[in-house]
Amino acid sequence: MSIGYSMATVNVSVDFSAHPDKVVALLKSIAMEIRTSDEFRSIFIADPQILGVDAVHGSEVVFPVVFKTLPTKQFAPVREFRRRVRLALEANNMLPGDPNRVFDTRISRFTAKSDPIAEADPAKTSASQPDSANEPNPSKGT
């Protein structure tokens, strides 16, 4: 416990695809806008600190941001910071981090015209297809 000030750390989670230097610059800009705003200027004791990349989990990269304010006054600027980060990520086409997000870069074996359920059980499709679909197709050699 500290006397005379409060500290809050916001762990901002951003997708691995975002360039870390751009993320740090964005977070610093947002934090300083809040720090210098009329609404919050008087409650900050120090400038917010953006600590850089703290962790990488899957496709999530974590950037801690530390706020130092007057005692028990950290909550409002932290909430505003989170709100602005959410909007800024969208405006800058950056995805939020998700440690469980997995990108499959392989080419899918299914095309837009194929139906994986029909391929797994041809009996299901023959009953739902019109009779003409079950007739031999000369172009396919059947």
DSSP file (Angstrom, degrees, kcal/mol; ACC not computed):
  #  RESIDUE AA STRUCTURE BP1 BP2  ACC     N-H-->O    O-->H-N    N-H-->O    O-->H-N    TCO  KAPPA ALPHA  PHI   PSI    X-CA   Y-CA   Z-CA
    1    1 A M              0   0    0      0, 0.0     2,-0.3     0, 0.0     5,-0.1   0.000 360.0 360.0 360.0 139.3    0.0    0.0    0.0
    2    2 A S        -     0   0    0      3,-0.2     2,-0.5     5,-0.1     3,-0.1  -0.822 360.0-140.1-110.3 148.9    1.3    3.5   -0.9
    3    3 A I  S    S+     0   0    0     -2,-0.3     3,-0.1     1,-0.2     0, 0.0  -0.919  83.8  14.6-107.7 130.0    0.6    6.7    1.0
    4    4 A G  S    S+     0   0    0     -2,-0.5     2,-0.3     1,-0.1    -1,-0.2   0.294 121.8  40.0  96.0 -10.5    0.0    9.8   -1.0
    5    5 A Y        -     0   0    0     65,-0.2     2,-0.4    -3,-0.1    65,-0.2  -0.990  62.7-138.0-160.2 163.9   -0.7    8.2   -4.4
    6    6 A S  E     -A   69   0A   0     63,-2.7    63,-2.8    -2,-0.3     2,-0.4  -0.946  15.1-156.4-124.1 149.3   -2.4    5.3   -6.2
    7    7 A M  E     -A   68   0A   0     -2,-0.4     2,-0.4    61,-0.2    61,-0.2  -0.965   8.5-176.0-125.7 144.6   -1.0    3.3   -9.1
    8    8 A A  E     -A   67   0A   0     59,-2.2    59,-3.1    -2,-0.4     2,-0.5  -0.999  10.6-155.0-138.6 137.8   -2.9    1.3  -11.6
    9    9 A T  E     -A   66   0A   0     -2,-0.4     2,-0.6    57,-0.2    57,-0.2  -0.957   4.5-163.5-113.8 127.8   -1.5   -0.9  -14.4
   10   10 A V  E     -A   65   0A   0     55,-3.0    55,-2.1    -2,-0.5     2,-1.0  -0.950  10.2-150.1-108.9 119.6   -3.6   -1.5  -17.5
   11   11 A N  E     -A   64   0A   0     -2,-0.6     2,-0.6    53,-0.2    -2,-0.0  -0.797  13.6-157.3 -90.5 104.7   -2.4   -4.5  -19.5
   12   12 A V  E     -A   63   0A   0     51,-2.5    51,-2.9    -2,-1.0     2,-0.6  -0.730   4.3-153.9 -87.3 123.1   -3.3   -3.6  -23.1
   13   13 A S  E     +A   62   0A   0     -2,-0.6    84,-1.8    49,-0.2     2,-0.3  -0.870  18.3 174.3-103.7 121.9   -3.6   -6.8  -25.2
   14   14 A V  E     -AB  61  96A   0     47,-2.8    47,-3.1    -2,-0.6    84,-0.1  -0.927  36.4 -96.0-127.8 150.1   -3.0   -6.4  -29.0
   15   15 A D  E >   -A   60   0A   0     80,-2.8     3,-1.9    -2,-0.3    45,-0.2  -0.301  32.7-117.5 -65.4 148.2   -2.8   -8.9  -31.8
   16   16 A F  T 3  S+     0   0    0     43,-2.6    -1,-0.1     1,-0.3    44,-0.1   0.727 109.1  70.0 -57.3 -25.9    0.7  -10.1  -32.8
   17   17 A S  T 3  S+     0   0    0     42,-0.2    -1,-0.3     2,-0.1     2,-0.3   0.692  78.9  94.2 -70.3 -18.3    0.2   -8.7  -36.3
   18   18 A A  S <  S-     0   0    0     -3,-1.9    -4,-0.1    77,-0.2    76,-0.0  -0.560  86.9-112.8 -78.0 137.3    0.4   -5.1  -35.0
   19   19 A H     >  -     0   0    0     -2,-0.3     4,-2.0     1,-0.1     3,-0.4  -0.544  21.9-138.9 -69.3 126.1    3.9   -3.5  -35.1
   20   20 A P  H  > S+     0   0    0      0, 0.0     4,-2.6     0, 0.0     5,-0.2   0.847 100.0  54.3 -59.1 -36.8    5.0   -3.0  -31.5
   21   21 A D  H  > S+     0   0    0      1,-0.2     4,-2.1     2,-0.2     5,-0.1   0.887 109.4  48.1 -65.6 -37.0    6.5    0.5  -32.1
   22   22 A K  H  > S+     0   0    0     -3,-0.4     4,-2.3     2,-0.2    -1,-0.2   0.882 111.5  50.5 -68.9 -37.9    3.2    1.7  -33.6
   23   23 A V  H  X S+     0   0    0     -4,-2.0     4,-2.8     2,-0.2     5,-0.2   0.940 110.7  48.4 -65.1 -46.5    1.3    0.2  -30.6
   24   24 A V  H  X S+     0   0    0     -4,-2.6     4,-2.6     1,-0.2     5,-0.2   0.918 112.4  49.0 -60.3 -44.2    3.6    1.9  -28.1
   25   25 A A  H  X S+     0   0    0     -4,-2.1     4,-2.2    -5,-0.2    -1,-0.2   0.907 112.6  48.3 -62.2 -41.5    3.3    5.2  -29.9
   26   26 A L  H  X S+     0   0    0     -4,-2.3     4,-2.4     2,-0.2    -2,-0.2   0.930 112.9  46.9 -64.2 -46.5   -0.5    4.9  -30.0
   27   27 A L  H  X S+     0   0    0     -4,-2.8     4,-2.8     1,-0.2     5,-0.2   0.896 112.2  50.5 -64.4 -40.4   -0.7    4.0  -26.3
   28   28 A K  H  X S+     0   0    0     -4,-2.6     4,-2.5    -5,-0.2     5,-0.2   0.915 110.2  50.2 -63.7 -42.1    1.6    6.9  -25.3
   29   29 A S  H  X S+     0   0    0     -4,-2.2     4,-2.0    -5,-0.2    -2,-0.2   0.931 113.6  44.6 -61.2 -46.5   -0.5    9.3  -27.3
   30   30 A I  H  X S+     0   0    0     -4,-2.4     4,-2.0     2,-0.2    -2,-0.2   0.937 113.9  49.6 -64.7 -46.5   -3.7    8.2  -25.7
   31   31 A A  H  X S+     0   0    0     -4,-2.8     4,-2.5     1,-0.2    -2,-0.2   0.899 112.7  46.8 -61.4 -41.5   -2.2    8.2  -22.2
   32   32 A M  H  X S+     0   0    0     -4,-2.5     4,-2.2     2,-0.2    -1,-0.2   0.837 107.2  57.0 -72.8 -31.7   -0.8   11.6  -22.6
   33   33 A E  H  X S+     0   0    0     -4,-2.0     4,-0.5    -5,-0.2    -1,-0.2   0.920 112.3  42.6 -60.9 -41.9   -4.1   13.0  -24.0
   34   34 A I  H >< S+     0   0    0     -4,-2.0     3,-0.9     1,-0.2     6,-0.4   0.923 111.9  54.2 -68.8 -44.2   -5.8   11.8  -20.9
   35   35 A R  H 3< S+     0   0    0     -4,-2.5     9,-0.2     1,-0.2    -2,-0.2   0.860 115.8  38.7 -57.8 -38.3   -3.0   13.1  -18.6
   36   36 A T  H 3< S+     0   0    0     -4,-2.2    -1,-0.2    -5,-0.1    -2,-0.2   0.425  90.6 115.6 -96.4   0.5   -3.2   16.6  -20.1
   37   37 A S  S <X S-     0   0    0     -3,-0.9     4,-2.4    -4,-0.5     3,-0.5  -0.353  74.6-121.4 -70.1 151.9   -7.0   16.7  -20.4
   38   38 A D  T  4 S+     0   0    0      1,-0.2     4,-0.4     2,-0.2    -1,-0.1   0.852 111.1  56.6 -58.7 -35.5   -8.9   19.3  -18.3
   39   39 A E  T  4 S+     0   0    0      1,-0.2    -1,-0.2     2,-0.1    -4,-0.1   0.845 123.3  19.1 -67.8 -34.9  -10.9   16.5  -16.7
   40   40 A F  T >> S+     0   0    0     -3,-0.5     3,-1.6    -6,-0.4     4,-0.8   0.512  92.4  98.3-118.4  -6.9   -7.9   14.5  -15.4
   41   41 A R  G >< S+     0   0    0     -4,-2.4     3,-0.7     1,-0.3    -3,-0.1   0.867  84.4  52.6 -52.4 -42.5   -4.9   16.9  -15.3
   42   42 A S  G 34 S+     0   0    0     -4,-0.4    -1,-0.3     1,-0.2    -2,-0.1   0.623 105.6  53.3 -75.4 -12.5   -5.2   17.7  -11.6
   43   43 A I  G <4 S+     0   0    0     -3,-1.6    27,-2.5    -8,-0.1     2,-0.3   0.589  85.5  95.2-100.7  -9.2   -5.3   14.1  -10.4
   44   44 A F  B <<  -C   69   0A   0     -4,-0.8    25,-0.3    -3,-0.7     3,-0.1  -0.628  45.0-175.3 -82.9 138.9   -2.1   12.8  -12.1
   45   45 A I  S    S+     0   0    0     23,-2.4     2,-0.3    -2,-0.3    24,-0.2   0.710  73.8   6.5 -96.9 -30.4    1.2   12.8  -10.1
   46   46 A A  S    S-     0   0    0     22,-1.3    22,-0.5     3,-0.0    -1,-0.3  -0.949  89.1 -83.0-146.7 163.9    3.4   11.6  -13.0
   47   47 A D        -     0   0    0     -2,-0.3   -15,-0.1     1,-0.1    19,-0.1  -0.413  56.9 -98.3 -65.6 145.0    3.2   10.9  -16.7
   48   48 A P        -     0   0    0      0, 0.0     2,-0.5     0, 0.0    19,-0.2  -0.341  37.0-134.5 -61.4 147.4    1.8    7.5  -17.6
   49   49 A Q  E     -D   66   0A   0     17,-2.3    17,-2.7    -3,-0.1     2,-0.7  -0.925  10.4-159.0-110.2 127.2    4.5    4.9  -18.3
   50   50 A I  E     -D   65   0A   0     -2,-0.5    15,-0.2    15,-0.2   -22,-0.0  -0.928   8.4-166.9-102.7 115.1    4.3    2.6  -21.3
   51   51 A L        -     0   0    0     13,-2.3     2,-0.1    -2,-0.7    14,-0.1   0.429  27.7-128.8 -89.5   0.9    6.5   -0.2  -20.5
   52   52 A G        -     0   0    0     12,-0.3     2,-0.4   -32,-0.1    -1,-0.3  -0.447  63.7  -6.7  85.1-162.1    6.8   -1.9  -23.9
   53   53 A V        +     0   0    0     10,-0.2    10,-0.2     1,-0.2     3,-0.1  -0.569  59.2 169.5 -74.6 122.0    6.1   -5.6  -24.7
   54   54 A D        -     0   0    0      8,-3.4     2,-0.3    -2,-0.4    -1,-0.2   0.764  62.1  -3.3-100.6 -34.9    5.7   -7.4  -21.4
   55   55 A A  E     -E   62   0A   0      7,-1.0     7,-2.9     2,-0.0     2,-0.4  -0.994  49.2-148.4-157.7 156.1    4.5  -10.8  -22.7
   56   56 A V  E     +E   61   0A   0     -2,-0.3     2,-0.4     5,-0.2     5,-0.2  -0.991  18.3 174.3-130.2 123.1    3.5  -12.8  -25.8
   57   57 A H  E >   -E   60   0A   0      3,-2.6     3,-2.5    -2,-0.4     2,-0.3  -0.945  64.8 -53.0-130.3 108.2    0.8  -15.5  -25.5
   58   58 A G  T 3  S-     0   0    0     -2,-0.4    42,-0.1     1,-0.3    44,-0.1  -0.459 124.5 -18.4  61.6-123.0   -0.3  -17.1  -28.7
   59   59 A S  T 3  S+     0   0    0     39,-0.8   -43,-2.6    42,-0.4     2,-0.5   0.218 118.6 103.0 -98.6  15.2   -1.2  -14.2  -31.0
   60   60 A E  E <   -AE  15  57A   0     -3,-2.5    -3,-2.6   -45,-0.2     2,-0.4  -0.844  49.6-169.2-102.0 131.8   -1.6  -11.8  -28.0
   61   61 A V  E     -AE  14  56A   0    -47,-3.1   -47,-2.8    -2,-0.5     2,-0.5  -0.986  15.0-146.5-117.4 129.5    1.1   -9.2  -27.2
   62   62 A V  E     -AE  13  55A   0     -7,-2.9    -8,-3.4    -2,-0.4    -7,-1.0  -0.847  14.2-174.2-106.2 127.8    0.7   -7.5  -23.8
   63   63 A F  E     -A   12   0A   0    -51,-2.9   -51,-2.5    -2,-0.5     2,-0.2  -0.946  16.0-148.7-118.5 105.8    1.7   -3.8  -23.3
   64   64 A P  E     -A   11   0A   0      0, 0.0   -13,-2.3     0, 0.0     2,-0.4  -0.548   9.8-166.3 -76.8 140.5    1.4   -2.6  -19.6
   65   65 A V  E     -AD  10  50A   0    -55,-2.1   -55,-3.0    -2,-0.2     2,-0.5  -0.997   8.0-153.3-126.6 125.5    0.6    1.0  -19.1
   66   66 A V  E     -AD   9  49A   0    -17,-2.7   -17,-2.3    -2,-0.4     2,-0.4  -0.863   6.8-166.0-108.8 130.4    1.1    2.4  -15.5
   67   67 A F  E     -A    8   0A   0    -59,-3.1   -59,-2.2    -2,-0.5     2,-0.5  -0.935   3.1-164.5-113.7 134.9   -0.8    5.4  -14.1
   68   68 A K  E     +A    7   0A   0    -22,-0.5   -23,-2.4    -2,-0.4   -22,-1.3  -0.972  25.9 154.8-121.7 116.5    0.2    7.2  -10.9
   69   69 A T  E     -AC   6  44A   0    -63,-2.8   -63,-2.7    -2,-0.5   -25,-0.2  -0.698  49.2 -67.8-129.8 177.0   -2.6    9.4   -9.5
   70   70 A L  S >  S-     0   0    0    -27,-2.5     3,-2.1   -65,-0.2     4,-0.2  -0.289  82.6 -63.6 -59.4 157.8   -3.7   11.0   -6.3
   71   71 A P  T 3  S-     0   0    0      0, 0.0    -1,-0.2     0, 0.0   -65,-0.1  -0.205 119.2  -5.5 -53.4 132.1   -5.0    8.4   -3.8
   72   72 A T  T 3  S+     0   0    0     -3,-0.1     3,-0.2     1,-0.1    -2,-0.1   0.598 106.5 104.0  60.2  18.0   -8.1    6.5   -5.0
   73   73 A K    <   +     0   0    0     -3,-2.1     3,-0.2     1,-0.1    -3,-0.1   0.296  49.5  91.5-106.4   8.9   -8.4    8.7   -8.1
   74   74 A Q     >  +     0   0    0     -4,-0.2     4,-1.7     1,-0.2     5,-0.2   0.703  68.4  74.6 -77.6 -19.9   -7.0    6.2  -10.6
   75   75 A F  H  > S+     0   0    0     -3,-0.2     4,-2.3     1,-0.2     5,-0.2   0.908  92.3  48.4 -67.1 -46.2  -10.2    4.6  -11.6
   76   76 A A  H  > S+     0   0    0     -3,-0.2     4,-2.2     1,-0.2    -1,-0.2   0.930 114.1  44.1 -65.2 -47.3  -11.7    7.3  -13.9
   77   77 A P  H  > S+     0   0    0      0, 0.0     4,-2.4     0, 0.0    -1,-0.2   0.863 113.2  53.0 -66.9 -31.2   -8.6    7.9  -16.0
   78   78 A V  H  X S+     0   0    0     -4,-1.7     4,-2.4     2,-0.2    -2,-0.2   0.917 109.4  48.1 -67.3 -42.7   -8.1    4.2  -16.4
   79   79 A R  H  X S+     0   0    0     -4,-2.3     4,-2.2     2,-0.2    -1,-0.2   0.918 113.2  47.9 -62.4 -42.7  -11.6    3.6  -17.6
   80   80 A E  H  X S+     0   0    0     -4,-2.2     4,-2.5     2,-0.2    -2,-0.2   0.893 110.0  53.0 -65.5 -38.9  -11.3    6.5  -20.0
   81   81 A F  H  X S+     0   0    0     -4,-2.4     4,-2.5     2,-0.2    -2,-0.2   0.935 109.4  48.4 -61.1 -46.6   -7.9    5.1  -21.2
   82   82 A R  H  X S+     0   0    0     -4,-2.4     4,-2.2     1,-0.2    -2,-0.2   0.907 111.2  50.7 -60.8 -42.0   -9.5    1.7  -21.9
   83   83 A R  H  X S+     0   0    0     -4,-2.2     4,-1.9     1,-0.2    -1,-0.2   0.937 112.8  45.3 -61.6 -46.9  -12.4    3.2  -23.8
   84   84 A R  H  X S+     0   0    0     -4,-2.5     4,-2.7     1,-0.2    -2,-0.2   0.857 110.2  54.3 -68.2 -34.5  -10.0    5.3  -26.0
   85   85 A V  H  X S+     0   0    0     -4,-2.5     4,-2.7     2,-0.2     5,-0.2   0.933 106.8  52.0 -62.8 -44.5   -7.7    2.3  -26.6
   86   86 A R  H  X S+     0   0    0     -4,-2.2     4,-1.5     1,-0.2    -2,-0.2   0.925 113.8  43.1 -57.2 -46.5  -10.7    0.3  -27.8
   87   87 A L  H  X S+     0   0    0     -4,-1.9     4,-2.4     1,-0.2    -1,-0.2   0.883 113.6  51.6 -67.7 -39.7  -11.7    3.0  -30.3
   88   88 A A  H  X S+     0   0    0     -4,-2.7     4,-2.0     2,-0.2    -2,-0.2   0.874 105.5  54.7 -68.2 -37.9   -8.1    3.6  -31.4
   89   89 A L  H  <>S+     0   0    0     -4,-2.7     5,-3.2     1,-0.2    -1,-0.2   0.933 112.0  44.6 -60.7 -44.1   -7.5   -0.1  -32.1
   90   90 A E  H ><5S+     0   0    0     -4,-1.5     3,-1.5    -5,-0.2    -2,-0.2   0.927 112.4  51.0 -64.9 -44.7  -10.5   -0.1  -34.4
   91   91 A A  H 3<5S+     0   0    0     -4,-2.4    -1,-0.2     1,-0.3    -2,-0.2   0.794 114.1  45.0 -64.3 -28.2   -9.5    3.2  -36.0
   92   92 A N  T 3<5S-     0   0    0     -4,-2.0    -1,-0.3    -5,-0.2    -2,-0.2   0.205 113.5-115.8-101.3  14.5   -6.0    1.9  -36.7
   93   93 A N  T < 5 +     0   0    0     -3,-1.5     2,-0.4     1,-0.2    -3,-0.2   0.871  66.3 144.8  54.0  41.9   -7.1   -1.5  -38.0
   94   94 A M      < -     0   0    0     -5,-3.2    -1,-0.2    -6,-0.2    -2,-0.1  -0.916  44.1-134.5-110.2 137.3   -5.5   -3.3  -35.1
   95   95 A L        -     0   0    0     -2,-0.4   -80,-2.8    -3,-0.1   -77,-0.2  -0.631  22.9-112.9 -85.6 145.5   -7.0   -6.4  -33.6
   96   96 A P  B     -B   14   0A   0      0, 0.0   -82,-0.3     0, 0.0     2,-0.1  -0.444  45.1 -95.4 -68.1 154.3   -7.2   -6.8  -29.8
   97   97 A G        -     0   0    0    -84,-1.8   -37,-0.2   -36,-0.2   -82,-0.2  -0.394  40.4-179.2 -72.9 148.9   -5.1   -9.6  -28.5
   98   98 A D    >   -     0   0    0    -41,-0.2     3,-1.6   -84,-0.1   -39,-0.8  -0.865  19.4-157.6-149.0 110.4   -6.5  -13.1  -27.9
   99   99 A P  T 3  S+     0   0    0      0, 0.0   -39,-0.1     0, 0.0    -1,-0.1   0.686  96.7  50.0 -64.8 -15.2   -4.2  -15.8  -26.6
  100  100 A N  T 3  S+     0   0    0    -42,-0.1     2,-0.3   -41,-0.1   -42,-0.1   0.466  81.0 113.2-101.4  -3.2   -6.5  -18.4  -28.0
  101  101 A R    <   -     0   0    0     -3,-1.6     2,-0.4     2,-0.0   -42,-0.4  -0.546  44.4-174.1 -73.5 130.5   -6.8  -17.0  -31.6
  102  102 A V        -     0   0    0     -2,-0.3     2,-0.5   -44,-0.1    -2,-0.0  -0.993  13.2-149.1-126.9 130.4   -5.2  -19.3  -34.1
  103  103 A F        -     0   0    0     -2,-0.4     2,-0.8     2,-0.0    -2,-0.0  -0.870   4.6-153.0-101.0 128.1   -4.8  -18.4  -37.7
  104  104 A D        +     0   0    0     -2,-0.5     4,-0.1     1,-0.1    -2,-0.0  -0.881  15.6 177.3-100.1 108.9   -4.9  -21.3  -40.2
  105  105 A T        +     0   0    0     -2,-0.8    -1,-0.1     2,-0.1     2,-0.1   0.435  45.5 108.4 -93.5   0.5   -2.9  -20.2  -43.2
  106  106 A R  S    S-     0   0    0      1,-0.1     2,-0.3     0, 0.0    -2,-0.1  -0.436  81.8-100.9 -74.1 153.0   -3.3  -23.4  -45.1
  107  107 A I        -     0   0    0     -2,-0.1    -1,-0.1     1,-0.1    -2,-0.1  -0.588  42.6-114.1 -73.6 131.0   -5.5  -23.5  -48.1
  108  108 A S        -     0   0    0     -2,-0.3    -1,-0.1     1,-0.1    -3,-0.0  -0.351   9.2-141.4 -66.3 143.5   -8.9  -25.0  -47.2
  109  109 A R  S    S+     0   0    0      2,-0.1     2,-0.4    -2,-0.0    -1,-0.1   0.565  84.7  76.7 -81.3  -7.3   -9.7  -28.3  -48.9
  110  110 A F        -     0   0    0      4,-0.1     2,-0.2     2,-0.0    -2,-0.1  -0.845  69.2-155.2-103.5 139.3  -13.3  -27.1  -49.2
  111  111 A T    >   -     0   0    0     -2,-0.4     3,-0.7     1,-0.1    -2,-0.1  -0.553  36.8 -97.7-101.8 174.6  -14.3  -24.6  -51.9
  112  112 A A  T 3  S+     0   0    0      1,-0.2    -1,-0.1    -2,-0.2    -2,-0.0   0.793 124.5  48.7 -62.4 -27.1  -17.2  -22.3  -51.8
  113  113 A K  T 3  S+     0   0    0      2,-0.0    -1,-0.2     0, 0.0     2,-0.1   0.645  95.9  87.3 -89.7 -15.3  -19.3  -24.8  -53.9
  114  114 A S    <   -     0   0    0     -3,-0.7    -4,-0.1     4,-0.0     0, 0.0  -0.476  63.6-148.2 -87.7 159.0  -18.5  -27.9  -51.8
  115  115 A D     >  -     0   0    0     -2,-0.1     4,-2.3     1,-0.1     5,-0.2  -0.947   0.4-159.8-126.7 107.3  -20.4  -29.0  -48.8
  116  116 A P  H  > S+     0   0    0      0, 0.0     4,-1.4     0, 0.0    -1,-0.1   0.810  93.5  52.6 -61.2 -30.2  -18.3  -30.9  -46.2
  117  117 A I  H  > S+     0   0    0      2,-0.2     4,-1.7     1,-0.2     7,-0.2   0.913 109.8  48.2 -70.1 -42.0  -21.4  -32.5  -44.7
  118  118 A A  H  4 S+     0   0    0      1,-0.2     7,-0.2     2,-0.2    -1,-0.2   0.881 110.2  52.4 -65.2 -37.1  -22.5  -33.8  -48.0
  119  119 A E  H  < S+     0   0    0     -4,-2.3    -1,-0.2     1,-0.2    -2,-0.2   0.834 108.8  50.7 -67.9 -30.6  -19.0  -35.1  -48.7
  120  120 A A  H  < S+     0   0    0     -4,-1.4    -1,-0.2     1,-0.3    -2,-0.2   0.837 125.9  21.6 -75.6 -33.3  -19.0  -37.0  -45.4
  121  121 A D    >X  -     0   0    0     -4,-1.7     3,-1.2     1,-0.1     4,-0.8  -0.756  61.2-179.6-139.5  89.2  -22.3  -38.7  -46.0
  122  122 A P  H 3> S+     0   0    0      0, 0.0     4,-1.8     0, 0.0     3,-0.2   0.754  80.3  68.5 -62.4 -23.2  -23.4  -39.0  -49.6
  123  123 A A  H 3> S+     0   0    0      1,-0.2     4,-1.1     2,-0.2    -5,-0.1   0.858  95.7  54.8 -64.3 -34.1  -26.6  -40.8  -48.5
  124  124 A K  H <> S+     0   0    0     -3,-1.2     4,-0.8     1,-0.2    -1,-0.2   0.858 110.0  45.7 -67.4 -34.7  -27.9  -37.6  -46.9
  125  125 A T  H  X S+     0   0    0     -4,-0.8     4,-1.5    -7,-0.2    -1,-0.2   0.822 103.3  61.1 -81.6 -29.5  -27.5  -35.6  -50.1
  126  126 A S  H  < S+     0   0    0     -4,-1.8    -1,-0.2     1,-0.2    -2,-0.2   0.854 105.8  48.2 -67.3 -31.8  -29.1  -38.1  -52.5
  127  127 A A  H  < S+     0   0    0     -4,-1.1    -1,-0.2     1,-0.2    -2,-0.2   0.817 115.6  43.9 -74.9 -30.3  -32.4  -37.9  -50.7
  128  128 A S  H  < S+     0   0    0     -4,-0.8    -2,-0.2     2,-0.1    -1,-0.2   0.621  98.0  88.7 -91.5 -11.7  -32.4  -34.1  -50.7
  129  129 A Q  S  < S-     0   0    0     -4,-1.5     5,-0.1     1,-0.1     0, 0.0  -0.567  86.3-105.6 -83.5 147.8  -31.2  -33.7  -54.3
  130  130 A P    >>  -     0   0    0      0, 0.0     3,-1.6     0, 0.0     4,-0.6  -0.301  37.2-104.3 -64.1 159.5  -33.7  -33.5  -57.2
  131  131 A D  G >4 S+     0   0    0      1,-0.3     3,-1.2     2,-0.2     4,-0.5   0.830 120.1  61.9 -56.6 -34.5  -33.9  -36.6  -59.3
  132  132 A S  G >4 S+     0   0    0      1,-0.3     3,-0.7     2,-0.2    -1,-0.3   0.785  95.8  60.5 -65.2 -25.1  -32.0  -35.0  -62.1
  133  133 A A  G <4 S+     0   0    0     -3,-1.6    -1,-0.3     1,-0.2    -2,-0.2   0.761 103.3  51.1 -72.2 -23.3  -29.0  -34.6  -59.8
  134  134 A N  G << S+     0   0    0     -3,-1.2    -1,-0.2    -4,-0.6    -2,-0.2   0.498  89.3 101.3 -91.5  -4.7  -28.8  -38.4  -59.4
  135  135 A E  S <  S-     0   0    0     -3,-0.7     7,-0.1    -4,-0.5    -3,-0.0  -0.464  87.6 -90.1 -78.7 151.6  -28.8  -39.1  -63.1
  136  136 A P        -     0   0    0      0, 0.0    -1,-0.1     0, 0.0    -2,-0.1  -0.293  36.1-139.6 -60.0 145.5  -25.6  -39.9  -64.9
  137  137 A N    > > -     0   0    0      1,-0.1     5,-1.8    -3,-0.1     3,-1.3  -0.941   5.8-158.1-111.5 112.5  -23.7  -36.9  -66.2
  138  138 A P  G > 5S+     0   0    0      0, 0.0     3,-1.0     0, 0.0    -1,-0.1   0.813  91.9  60.5 -61.9 -30.2  -22.2  -37.5  -69.7
  139  139 A S  G 3 5S+     0   0    0      1,-0.3    -2,-0.0     2,-0.1     0, 0.0   0.750 105.7  48.2 -69.6 -22.1  -19.7  -34.7  -69.2
  140  140 A K  G < 5S-     0   0    0     -3,-1.3    -1,-0.3     0, 0.0     0, 0.0   0.455 117.8-111.8 -95.4  -2.2  -18.3  -36.5  -66.1
  141  141 A G  T < 5       0   0    0     -3,-1.0    -2,-0.1    -4,-0.4     0, 0.0   0.722 360.0 360.0  81.7  21.4  -18.0  -39.8  -68.0
  142  142 A T      <       0   0    0     -5,-1.8    -3,-0.1    -7,-0.1    -1,-0.0   0.416 360.0 360.0-111.1 360.0  -20.7  -41.6  -66.0
